[in-house]
Amino acid sequence: MASLVDTNILVYRFDPRFPAKQDRATALLRQGIADESIVVPHQALIEFVAAVTRPIARGAPLLATEDAHREVEEMLAQFSVIYPTENTLRIAMRGAALYRMSWFDAHLWAYADERGIDTLWSEDFEHGRIYGRVKVLDPFRAS
């Protein structure tokens, strides 16, 4: 069964400030590659580049722009990437209103809802909550 990953999973893979989250993100993504269970929305790739190339606390970014672009190329080769449709946008607008989600969260959720993907991995939603037919799981939540 396929699951969708949020940007934060991709970013933590490269963030040594949070070693436990980095390890968990790495394990989840590697498992997704091995069993082809992870789907990445194009939105997460765009947000990934923005997040990892932004300076952190007046310091250096997590990745140089060239490295971030190279990582996106790798992700394009390793994962199924899905792109928005007109219906994705309509579903996101309904989800934003119905569930009172931020626009970006609603758009991410809409990818899963539209395509019948039942799991969304993210730390930005309420763990275990079901939005329509999509269940959100926080991979960093202690068991």
DSSP file (Angstrom, degrees, kcal/mol; ACC not computed):
  #  RESIDUE AA STRUCTURE BP1 BP2  ACC     N-H-->O    O-->H-N    N-H-->O    O-->H-N    TCO  KAPPA ALPHA  PHI   PSI    X-CA   Y-CA   Z-CA
    1    1 A M              0   0    0      0, 0.0     2,-0.1     0, 0.0   116,-0.1   0.000 360.0 360.0 360.0 131.1    0.0    0.0    0.0
    2    2 A A        -     0   0    0     36,-0.1   117,-0.6    34,-0.0   116,-0.5  -0.424 360.0-166.9 -78.2 150.4    1.4    3.4   -1.0
    3    3 A S  E     -ab  38 119A   0     34,-3.0    36,-3.0   115,-0.1     2,-0.3  -0.967  16.0-128.0-135.0 154.3    1.9    6.2    1.4
    4    4 A L  E     -ab  39 120A   0    115,-2.8   117,-3.2    -2,-0.3     2,-0.4  -0.789  18.4-146.7-102.2 142.0    2.6    9.9    0.9
    5    5 A V  E     - b   0 121A   0     34,-1.6   117,-0.2    -2,-0.3    39,-0.1  -0.897   9.0-135.6-111.8 142.2    5.5   11.7    2.6
    6    6 A D    >>  -     0   0    0    115,-2.1     3,-1.1    -2,-0.4     4,-1.0  -0.430  32.1-102.4 -84.6 164.2    5.5   15.4    3.7
    7    7 A T  H 3> S+     0   0    0      1,-0.3     4,-2.5     2,-0.2     3,-0.2   0.841 116.0  67.2 -55.0 -38.4    8.4   17.7    3.1
    8    8 A N  H 3> S+     0   0    0      1,-0.2     4,-2.5     2,-0.2    -1,-0.3   0.825  96.8  54.5 -59.8 -31.0    9.5   17.4    6.7
    9    9 A I  H <> S+     0   0    0     -3,-1.1     4,-1.1   112,-0.2    -1,-0.2   0.934 110.5  45.9 -65.3 -45.2   10.5   13.8    6.2
   10   10 A L  H  < S+     0   0    0     -4,-1.0     4,-0.3    -3,-0.2    -2,-0.2   0.895 114.6  47.9 -64.5 -40.3   12.7   14.7    3.2
   11   11 A V  H >< S+     0   0    0     -4,-2.5     3,-2.2     1,-0.2     4,-0.2   0.925 105.5  56.3 -69.1 -45.5   14.3   17.6    5.1
   12   12 A Y  H >< S+     0   0    0     -4,-2.5     3,-1.4     1,-0.3    -1,-0.2   0.794  92.9  71.8 -59.8 -26.1   15.1   15.7    8.3
   13   13 A R  T 3< S+     0   0    0     -4,-1.1    -1,-0.3     1,-0.3    -2,-0.2   0.790 109.5  32.9 -56.7 -26.6   17.0   13.2    6.2
   14   14 A F  T <  S+     0   0    0     -3,-2.2    -1,-0.3    -4,-0.3    -2,-0.2   0.234  96.1  99.0-114.3  11.3   19.6   15.9    5.8
   15   15 A D    X   -     0   0    0     -3,-1.4     3,-1.3    -4,-0.2     7,-0.2  -0.819  42.2-179.3-109.1  98.2   19.3   17.7    9.2
   16   16 A P  T 3  S+     0   0    0      0, 0.0    -1,-0.1     0, 0.0     4,-0.1   0.560  72.2  80.9 -72.6  -6.6   22.0   16.6   11.7
   17   17 A R  T 3  S+     0   0    0      1,-0.3    -5,-0.0     2,-0.1    -2,-0.0   0.739  99.1  40.7 -69.2 -20.5   20.6   18.9   14.4
   18   18 A F  S <> S+     0   0    0     -3,-1.3     4,-2.7    -6,-0.2    -1,-0.3  -0.700  71.1 175.2-127.6  77.2   18.0   16.2   15.1
   19   19 A P  H  > S+     0   0    0      0, 0.0     4,-2.5     0, 0.0     5,-0.2   0.832  78.3  51.4 -59.4 -36.7   19.8   12.8   14.9
   20   20 A A  H  > S+     0   0    0      2,-0.2     4,-2.2     1,-0.2     5,-0.2   0.924 114.4  43.7 -66.7 -42.2   16.8   10.7   16.0
   21   21 A K  H  > S+     0   0    0     -3,-0.2     4,-2.9     2,-0.2     5,-0.2   0.873 112.0  53.8 -68.8 -36.6   14.6   12.3   13.4
   22   22 A Q  H  X S+     0   0    0     -4,-2.7     4,-2.4    -7,-0.2    -2,-0.2   0.932 110.6  46.5 -61.8 -45.4   17.3   12.0   10.8
   23   23 A D  H  X S+     0   0    0     -4,-2.5     4,-2.4    -5,-0.2    -2,-0.2   0.914 114.5  46.9 -62.8 -43.6   17.7    8.3   11.5
   24   24 A R  H  X S+     0   0    0     -4,-2.2     4,-2.6     2,-0.2     5,-0.2   0.915 112.8  48.6 -67.4 -43.2   13.9    7.7   11.4
   25   25 A A  H  X S+     0   0    0     -4,-2.9     4,-2.6     2,-0.2     5,-0.2   0.922 112.2  49.6 -62.0 -43.6   13.5    9.7    8.2
   26   26 A T  H  X S+     0   0    0     -4,-2.4     4,-2.6    -5,-0.2    -2,-0.2   0.926 112.2  47.6 -60.8 -45.5   16.3    7.8    6.6
   27   27 A A  H  X S+     0   0    0     -4,-2.4     4,-2.4     2,-0.2    -2,-0.2   0.914 112.5  48.9 -63.6 -43.5   14.9    4.5    7.6
   28   28 A L  H  X S+     0   0    0     -4,-2.6     4,-2.2     1,-0.2    -2,-0.2   0.926 114.3  45.1 -63.3 -45.2   11.4    5.4    6.4
   29   29 A L  H  X S+     0   0    0     -4,-2.6     4,-1.9     2,-0.2    -2,-0.2   0.898 112.6  50.6 -68.0 -40.1   12.6    6.6    3.0
   30   30 A R  H  X S+     0   0    0     -4,-2.6     4,-2.6    -5,-0.2    -2,-0.2   0.915 111.3  48.8 -63.0 -41.8   15.0    3.6    2.5
   31   31 A Q  H  X S+     0   0    0     -4,-2.4     4,-2.6     1,-0.2     6,-0.3   0.907 109.6  53.2 -63.4 -40.2   12.1    1.2    3.3
   32   32 A G  H  X>S+     0   0    0     -4,-2.2     5,-1.0     1,-0.2     6,-0.8   0.847 110.4  46.8 -63.5 -34.3    9.9    3.2    0.8
   33   33 A I  H  <5S+     0   0    0     -4,-1.9     3,-0.4     3,-0.2    -2,-0.2   0.925 112.2  50.7 -70.1 -45.2   12.6    2.8   -1.9
   34   34 A A  H  <5S+     0   0    0     -4,-2.6    -2,-0.2     1,-0.2    -3,-0.2   0.903 125.2  25.5 -61.8 -43.8   13.0   -1.0   -1.1
   35   35 A D  H  <5S-     0   0    0     -4,-2.6    -1,-0.2    -5,-0.1    -2,-0.2   0.307 101.9-124.3-107.1  10.6    9.3   -1.8   -1.3
   36   36 A E  T  <5S+     0   0    0     -4,-0.6    -3,-0.2    -3,-0.4    -4,-0.1   0.847  70.8 130.2  53.3  39.5    8.2    1.0   -3.6
   37   37 A S      < +     0   0    0     -5,-1.0   -34,-3.0    -6,-0.3     2,-0.5   0.543  41.5  87.6-100.3  -9.1    5.7    2.2   -1.0
   38   38 A I  E     -a    3   0A   0     -6,-0.8    42,-0.9   -36,-0.2     2,-0.4  -0.798  52.6-170.2 -99.6 132.0    6.5    5.9   -0.8
   39   39 A V  E     -ac   4  80A   0    -36,-3.0   -34,-1.6    -2,-0.5    42,-0.2  -0.959   9.1-154.7-115.6 136.6    5.0    8.4   -3.1
   40   40 A V  E     - c   0  81A   0     40,-2.8    42,-2.0    -2,-0.4     2,-0.2  -0.949   9.8-138.2-115.7 124.0    6.3   12.0   -3.2
   41   41 A P  E >>  - c   0  82A   0      0, 0.0     3,-1.2     0, 0.0     4,-1.1  -0.564  21.2-123.7 -76.7 144.9    4.2   14.9   -4.2
   42   42 A H  H 3> S+     0   0    0     40,-2.7     4,-2.0     1,-0.3     3,-0.4   0.845 111.0  65.5 -57.0 -32.6    5.9   17.4   -6.4
   43   43 A Q  H 3> S+     0   0    0     39,-0.2     4,-2.7     1,-0.2    -1,-0.3   0.884  97.5  54.1 -54.9 -41.0    5.0   20.1   -3.8
   44   44 A A  H <> S+     0   0    0     -3,-1.2     4,-2.2     1,-0.2    -1,-0.2   0.848 106.2  52.1 -65.5 -33.7    7.3   18.3   -1.3
   45   45 A L  H  X S+     0   0    0     -4,-1.1     4,-1.9    -3,-0.4    -1,-0.2   0.909 111.2  46.4 -68.6 -41.5   10.2   18.5   -3.7
   46   46 A I  H  X S+     0   0    0     -4,-2.0     4,-1.9     1,-0.2    -2,-0.2   0.942 115.3  45.9 -64.2 -47.5    9.8   22.2   -4.3
   47   47 A E  H  X S+     0   0    0     -4,-2.7     4,-2.7     1,-0.2    -2,-0.2   0.856 107.8  59.4 -64.2 -35.0    9.4   22.8   -0.5
   48   48 A F  H  X S+     0   0    0     -4,-2.2     4,-2.8    -5,-0.2     5,-0.3   0.943 105.6  47.0 -58.0 -50.4   12.5   20.6    0.1
   49   49 A V  H  X S+     0   0    0     -4,-1.9     4,-1.3     1,-0.2    -1,-0.2   0.924 113.9  48.3 -59.8 -44.8   14.7   22.8   -2.0
   50   50 A A  H  < S+     0   0    0     -4,-1.9     4,-0.5     1,-0.2    -1,-0.2   0.911 115.4  44.9 -61.7 -42.6   13.4   26.0   -0.3
   51   51 A A  H >< S+     0   0    0     -4,-2.7     3,-0.7     1,-0.2    11,-0.3   0.919 114.9  43.7 -71.3 -45.0   13.9   24.5    3.2
   52   52 A V  H 3< S+     0   0    0     -4,-2.8    11,-2.8     1,-0.2    10,-0.5   0.665 113.8  50.3 -80.6 -14.0   17.3   23.0    2.9
   53   53 A T  T 3< S+     0   0    0     -4,-1.3    -1,-0.2    -5,-0.3    -2,-0.2   0.464  87.9  98.2-100.5  -1.3   18.9   25.9    1.1
   54   54 A R  S <  S-     0   0    0     -3,-0.7     8,-0.5    -4,-0.5     9,-0.1  -0.706  85.9-106.0 -84.5 133.7   17.7   28.5    3.5
   55   55 A P        -     0   0    0      0, 0.0     2,-0.6     0, 0.0     3,-0.2  -0.299  32.3-132.7 -58.9 141.6   20.3   29.6    6.1
   56   56 A I  S >  S-     0   0    0      4,-1.0     3,-1.9     1,-0.2     4,-0.0  -0.873  72.2 -25.4-102.9 123.4   19.6   28.2    9.6
   57   57 A A  T 3  S-     0   0    0     -2,-0.6    -1,-0.2     1,-0.3     3,-0.1   0.884 126.2 -48.0  42.0  57.3   19.8   30.5   12.6
   58   58 A R  T 3  S+     0   0    0     -3,-0.2    -1,-0.3     1,-0.2     2,-0.1   0.700 124.9  97.7  60.4  21.6   22.2   32.9   10.8
   59   59 A G  S <  S-     0   0    0     -3,-1.9    -1,-0.2     1,-0.2    -2,-0.1  -0.311  83.1 -53.7-117.2-157.2   24.3   30.0    9.8
   60   60 A A        -     0   0    0     -5,-0.2    -4,-1.0    -2,-0.1    -1,-0.2  -0.447  56.8-107.0 -80.2 155.5   24.8   27.9    6.7
   61   61 A P        -     0   0    0      0, 0.0    -8,-0.2     0, 0.0    -9,-0.1  -0.298  30.4-109.0 -72.9 167.9   21.9   26.1    5.0
   62   62 A L  S    S+     0   0    0    -10,-0.5     2,-0.3    -8,-0.5    -9,-0.2   0.890 101.4  13.7 -64.1 -39.0   21.6   22.3    5.3
   63   63 A L  S    S-     0   0    0    -11,-2.8    -1,-0.2   -14,-0.1     2,-0.1  -0.985  80.2-113.5-137.6 147.4   22.6   21.9    1.7
   64   64 A A     >  -     0   0    0     -2,-0.3     4,-2.6     1,-0.1     5,-0.2  -0.425  41.3-107.5 -68.2 155.5   24.1   24.1   -1.0
   65   65 A T  H  > S+     0   0    0      1,-0.2     4,-2.5     2,-0.2     5,-0.2   0.899 120.5  51.4 -54.7 -44.5   21.7   24.8   -3.9
   66   66 A E  H  > S+     0   0    0      1,-0.2     4,-2.1     2,-0.2    -1,-0.2   0.898 111.3  47.9 -61.3 -40.7   23.6   22.5   -6.2
   67   67 A D  H  > S+     0   0    0      2,-0.2     4,-2.4     1,-0.2    -1,-0.2   0.887 110.1  51.9 -67.8 -39.1   23.4   19.7   -3.7
   68   68 A A  H  X S+     0   0    0     -4,-2.6     4,-2.0     2,-0.2    -2,-0.2   0.915 110.5  48.6 -62.8 -42.7   19.7   20.2   -3.1
   69   69 A H  H  X S+     0   0    0     -4,-2.5     4,-2.1    -5,-0.2    -2,-0.2   0.899 110.5  51.1 -64.0 -40.2   19.1   20.1   -6.8
   70   70 A R  H  X S+     0   0    0     -4,-2.1     4,-2.1     1,-0.2    -2,-0.2   0.900 108.7  51.6 -63.2 -40.8   21.1   16.9   -7.1
   71   71 A E  H  X S+     0   0    0     -4,-2.4     4,-2.5     2,-0.2    -1,-0.2   0.884 107.7  51.9 -64.4 -38.4   19.1   15.3   -4.2
   72   72 A V  H  X S+     0   0    0     -4,-2.0     4,-2.6     2,-0.2    -1,-0.2   0.912 107.3  52.8 -64.3 -41.0   15.9   16.2   -6.0
   73   73 A E  H  X S+     0   0    0     -4,-2.1     4,-1.4     1,-0.2    -2,-0.2   0.914 109.9  49.3 -58.6 -41.9   17.2   14.5   -9.1
   74   74 A E  H  X S+     0   0    0     -4,-2.1     4,-2.0     1,-0.2     3,-0.2   0.924 110.5  49.7 -61.9 -45.1   17.9   11.4   -7.0
   75   75 A M  H  X S+     0   0    0     -4,-2.5     4,-2.5     1,-0.2    -2,-0.2   0.882 106.4  55.9 -63.8 -37.8   14.4   11.5   -5.5
   76   76 A L  H  < S+     0   0    0     -4,-2.6    -1,-0.2     1,-0.2    -2,-0.2   0.858 112.8  42.8 -61.1 -33.9   12.8   11.8   -8.9
   77   77 A A  H  < S+     0   0    0     -4,-1.4    -2,-0.2    -3,-0.2    -1,-0.2   0.796 119.5  42.2 -79.9 -29.7   14.7    8.6   -9.9
   78   78 A Q  H  < S+     0   0    0     -4,-2.0     2,-0.3    -5,-0.1    -2,-0.2   0.749 112.9  42.8 -92.8 -26.2   14.0    6.7   -6.6
   79   79 A F  S  < S-     0   0    0     -4,-2.5     2,-0.5    -5,-0.2   -40,-0.1  -0.822  82.0-106.3-122.6 156.8   10.3    7.5   -5.9
   80   80 A S  E     -c   39   0A   0    -42,-0.9   -40,-2.8    -2,-0.3     2,-0.5  -0.731  40.8-156.0 -74.2 126.7    7.0    7.8   -7.7
   81   81 A V  E     -c   40   0A   0     -2,-0.5     2,-0.3   -42,-0.2   -42,-0.0  -0.917   3.9-156.1-110.3 133.0    6.4   11.5   -7.9
   82   82 A I  E     -c   41   0A   0    -42,-2.0   -40,-2.7    -2,-0.5   -39,-0.2  -0.843   3.6-152.0-112.3 149.6    2.8   12.8   -8.4
   83   83 A Y        -     0   0    0     -2,-0.3     5,-0.1   -42,-0.2     2,-0.0  -0.819  24.8 -97.8-119.2 153.3    1.8   16.1   -9.8
   84   84 A P        -     0   0    0      0, 0.0     2,-0.3     0, 0.0    -1,-0.1  -0.324  32.5-166.4 -72.9 152.9   -1.3   18.2   -9.2
   85   85 A T     >  -     0   0    0      1,-0.0     4,-1.6    -2,-0.0     5,-0.1  -0.722  42.5 -96.2-120.7 175.9   -4.4   18.2  -11.4
   86   86 A E  H  > S+     0   0    0     -2,-0.3     4,-1.9     1,-0.2     5,-0.1   0.897 128.4  54.2 -59.6 -38.2   -7.3   20.7  -11.5
   87   87 A N  H  > S+     0   0    0      1,-0.2     4,-2.8     2,-0.2     5,-0.2   0.856 100.5  59.4 -65.5 -35.0   -9.1   18.2   -9.2
   88   88 A T  H  > S+     0   0    0      1,-0.2     4,-2.5     2,-0.2    -1,-0.2   0.930 107.0  47.7 -57.3 -45.0   -6.2   18.3   -6.7
   89   89 A L  H  X S+     0   0    0     -4,-1.6     4,-2.2     2,-0.2    -2,-0.2   0.910 111.7  49.0 -63.3 -43.7   -6.7   22.0   -6.4
   90   90 A R  H  X S+     0   0    0     -4,-1.9     4,-2.0     2,-0.2    -2,-0.2   0.911 112.4  47.9 -64.0 -42.5  -10.5   21.7   -5.9
   91   91 A I  H  X S+     0   0    0     -4,-2.8     4,-2.9     1,-0.2    -1,-0.2   0.904 110.1  53.2 -64.9 -40.9  -10.0   19.0   -3.3
   92   92 A A  H  X S+     0   0    0     -4,-2.5     4,-2.7    -5,-0.2    -2,-0.2   0.903 107.7  50.7 -61.6 -41.2   -7.4   21.1   -1.5
   93   93 A M  H  X S+     0   0    0     -4,-2.2     4,-1.7     2,-0.2    -1,-0.2   0.920 113.1  45.6 -63.9 -42.1   -9.8   24.1   -1.3
   94   94 A R  H  X S+     0   0    0     -4,-2.0     4,-3.2     1,-0.2     5,-0.2   0.914 113.7  49.6 -65.7 -41.8  -12.6   21.8    0.1
   95   95 A G  H  X S+     0   0    0     -4,-2.9     4,-2.6     1,-0.2     6,-0.6   0.883 107.7  53.5 -64.8 -38.7  -10.1   20.3    2.6
   96   96 A A  H  X S+     0   0    0     -4,-2.7     4,-0.7    -5,-0.2     5,-0.3   0.907 116.4  39.3 -62.2 -41.2   -8.9   23.7    3.7
   97   97 A A  H  < S+     0   0    0     -4,-1.7    -2,-0.2    -5,-0.2    -1,-0.2   0.934 120.7  42.8 -73.6 -47.3  -12.4   24.8    4.5
   98   98 A L  H  < S+     0   0    0     -4,-3.2    -3,-0.2     1,-0.2    -2,-0.2   0.924 128.7  26.0 -67.6 -47.0  -13.7   21.5    5.9
   99   99 A Y  H  < S-     0   0    0     -4,-2.6    -1,-0.2    -5,-0.2    -3,-0.2   0.434 100.2-124.8-100.2  -0.7  -10.7   20.6    8.1
  100  100 A R     <  +     0   0    0     -4,-0.7     2,-0.2    -5,-0.3    -4,-0.2   0.907  53.5 162.0  55.9  44.8   -9.4   24.2    8.6
  101  101 A M        -     0   0    0     -6,-0.6    -1,-0.2    -5,-0.3    24,-0.0  -0.548  46.0 -99.9 -87.8 156.5   -6.0   23.2    7.3
  102  102 A S     >  -     0   0    0     -2,-0.2     4,-2.8     1,-0.1     5,-0.2  -0.348  41.4-105.6 -64.6 160.8   -3.4   25.6    6.1
  103  103 A W  H  > S+     0   0    0      1,-0.2     4,-2.3     2,-0.2     5,-0.2   0.916 120.1  47.5 -58.1 -44.8   -3.3   25.9    2.3
  104  104 A F  H  > S+     0   0    0      1,-0.2     4,-2.1     2,-0.2    -1,-0.2   0.891 113.4  47.3 -68.3 -38.7   -0.1   23.9    2.0
  105  105 A D  H  > S+     0   0    0      2,-0.2     4,-2.8     1,-0.2    -1,-0.2   0.914 112.3  50.5 -66.3 -41.9   -1.3   21.1    4.3
  106  106 A A  H  X S+     0   0    0     -4,-2.8     4,-2.3     1,-0.2    -2,-0.2   0.892 110.4  49.8 -62.6 -39.1   -4.6   21.0    2.5
  107  107 A H  H  X S+     0   0    0     -4,-2.3     4,-1.4    -5,-0.2    -1,-0.2   0.921 111.6  48.0 -66.4 -43.0   -2.8   20.7   -0.8
  108  108 A L  H  X S+     0   0    0     -4,-2.1     4,-1.2     1,-0.2     3,-0.4   0.938 112.9  48.2 -61.4 -47.2   -0.6   17.9    0.4
  109  109 A W  H  X S+     0   0    0     -4,-2.8     4,-2.7     1,-0.2    -1,-0.2   0.884 105.0  60.5 -59.7 -39.0   -3.6   16.1    1.9
  110  110 A A  H  X S+     0   0    0     -4,-2.3     4,-2.9     1,-0.2     5,-0.3   0.852  97.4  58.7 -61.1 -35.9   -5.5   16.5   -1.4
  111  111 A Y  H  X S+     0   0    0     -4,-1.4     4,-1.5    -3,-0.4    -1,-0.2   0.947 111.8  40.9 -55.7 -47.8   -2.8   14.6   -3.3
  112  112 A A  H  X>S+     0   0    0     -4,-1.2     5,-2.4    -3,-0.2     4,-0.6   0.940 116.4  48.2 -67.6 -47.6   -3.4   11.6   -1.1
  113  113 A D  H ><5S+     0   0    0     -4,-2.7     3,-1.0     1,-0.2    -2,-0.2   0.924 111.1  50.1 -60.9 -45.9   -7.2   11.9   -1.0
  114  114 A E  H 3<5S+     0   0    0     -4,-2.9    -1,-0.2     1,-0.2    -2,-0.2   0.862 116.8  40.6 -61.5 -37.0   -7.5   12.3   -4.8
  115  115 A R  H 3<5S-     0   0    0     -4,-1.5    -1,-0.2    -5,-0.3    -2,-0.2   0.343 111.6-112.4 -99.2   6.8   -5.4    9.2   -5.5
  116  116 A G  T <<5 +     0   0    0     -3,-1.0     2,-0.6    -4,-0.6    -3,-0.2   0.779  58.9 157.9  70.7  26.0   -6.7    6.9   -2.8
  117  117 A I      < -     0   0    0     -5,-2.4    -1,-0.2    -6,-0.2  -114,-0.1  -0.754  26.3-162.3 -84.2 122.9   -3.5    6.9   -0.8
  118  118 A D        +     0   0    0     -2,-0.6    17,-3.0  -116,-0.5     2,-0.4   0.607  63.3  55.6 -89.0 -11.0   -4.5    6.0    2.7
  119  119 A T  E     -bd   3 135A   0   -117,-0.6  -115,-2.8    15,-0.2     2,-0.5  -0.978  53.2-172.2-128.5 134.6   -1.4    7.1    4.7
  120  120 A L  E     -bd   4 136A   0     15,-2.5    17,-2.4    -2,-0.4     2,-0.6  -0.981  15.7-149.7-121.9 116.5    0.3   10.5    5.0
  121  121 A W  E     +bd   5 137A   0   -117,-3.2  -115,-2.1    -2,-0.5     2,-0.3  -0.776  42.6 127.4 -86.9 117.5    3.5   10.6    6.9
  122  122 A S        -     0   0    0     15,-2.2     3,-0.2    -2,-0.6    -2,-0.1  -0.966  54.5-149.1-165.6 149.6    4.0   14.0    8.5
  123  123 A E  S    S+     0   0    0     -2,-0.3     4,-0.1    15,-0.1    15,-0.1   0.413  92.2  75.6 -97.3   0.1    4.7   15.6   11.8
  124  124 A D  S    S+     0   0    0      2,-0.1     2,-0.2   -19,-0.0    -1,-0.1   0.480  90.0  57.5 -92.5  -3.7    2.6   18.7   10.8
  125  125 A F  S    S-     0   0    0     -3,-0.2     2,-0.5    12,-0.0    -3,-0.1  -0.674 103.3 -77.0-116.5 173.5   -0.8   17.1   11.3
  126  126 A E    >   -     0   0    0     -2,-0.2     3,-1.8     1,-0.1    10,-0.3  -0.633  56.0-113.9 -74.0 120.8   -2.5   15.5   14.3
  127  127 A H  T 3  S+     0   0    0     -2,-0.5    10,-0.2     1,-0.3     3,-0.1  -0.308  95.7   8.5 -58.6 130.4   -1.0   11.9   14.7
  128  128 A G  T 3  S+     0   0    0      8,-3.1    -1,-0.3     1,-0.3     2,-0.1   0.318  92.8 136.9  84.3  -8.1   -3.6    9.2   14.0
  129  129 A R    <   -     0   0    0     -3,-1.8     7,-2.5     7,-0.2     2,-0.6  -0.457  46.8-140.8 -74.3 144.3   -6.3   11.6   12.8
  130  130 A I  E     -E  135   0A   0      5,-0.2     2,-0.7    -2,-0.1     5,-0.2  -0.930  12.1-168.2-108.2 122.6   -8.2   10.5    9.7
  131  131 A Y  E >  S-E  134   0A   0      3,-3.1     3,-2.2    -2,-0.6     2,-0.6  -0.925  70.5 -48.5-108.2 104.8   -9.1   13.3    7.2
  132  132 A G  T 3  S-     0   0    0     -2,-0.7    -2,-0.0     1,-0.3   -19,-0.0  -0.577 124.8 -24.4  66.2-114.7  -11.6   11.8    4.8
  133  133 A R  T 3  S+     0   0    0     -2,-0.6     2,-0.5   -16,-0.1    -1,-0.3   0.321 119.4  98.2-108.3   6.6  -10.0    8.5    4.0
  134  134 A V  E <   - E   0 131A   0     -3,-2.2    -3,-3.1   -15,-0.1     2,-0.5  -0.850  57.2-157.0-104.0 122.9   -6.4    9.6    4.7
  135  135 A K  E     -dE 119 130A   0    -17,-3.0   -15,-2.5    -2,-0.5     2,-0.5  -0.833  11.2-142.5 -98.0 133.2   -4.8    8.7    8.0
  136  136 A V  E     -d  120   0A   0     -7,-2.5    -8,-3.1    -2,-0.5     2,-0.4  -0.816  16.9-172.8 -97.8 131.1   -1.9   10.8    9.2
  137  137 A L  E     -d  121   0A   0    -17,-2.4   -15,-2.2    -2,-0.5   -10,-0.1  -0.987  18.1-144.8-124.1 132.6    1.0    9.2   11.0
  138  138 A D    >   -     0   0    0     -2,-0.4     3,-1.3   -17,-0.2   -15,-0.1  -0.851   8.6-163.4 -92.9 109.6    3.9   11.0   12.6
  139  139 A P  T 3  S+     0   0    0      0, 0.0    -1,-0.1     0, 0.0   -16,-0.1   0.657  87.5  55.5 -70.2 -12.5    6.9    8.9   12.1
  140  140 A F  T 3  S+     0   0    0      2,-0.1     2,-0.3   -18,-0.1   -17,-0.1   0.472  78.8 112.9 -98.2  -3.2    8.8   10.8   14.8
  141  141 A R  S <  S-     0   0    0     -3,-1.3     2,-0.2     1,-0.1   -18,-0.0  -0.520  76.1-113.1 -71.7 131.9    6.3   10.2   17.5
  142  142 A A              0   0    0     -2,-0.3    -1,-0.1     1,-0.2    -2,-0.1  -0.451 360.0 360.0 -67.0 134.6    7.6    7.9   20.3
  143  143 A S              0   0    0     -2,-0.2    -1,-0.2    -3,-0.0    -2,-0.1   0.477 360.0 360.0 -71.8 360.0    5.8    4.6   20.3
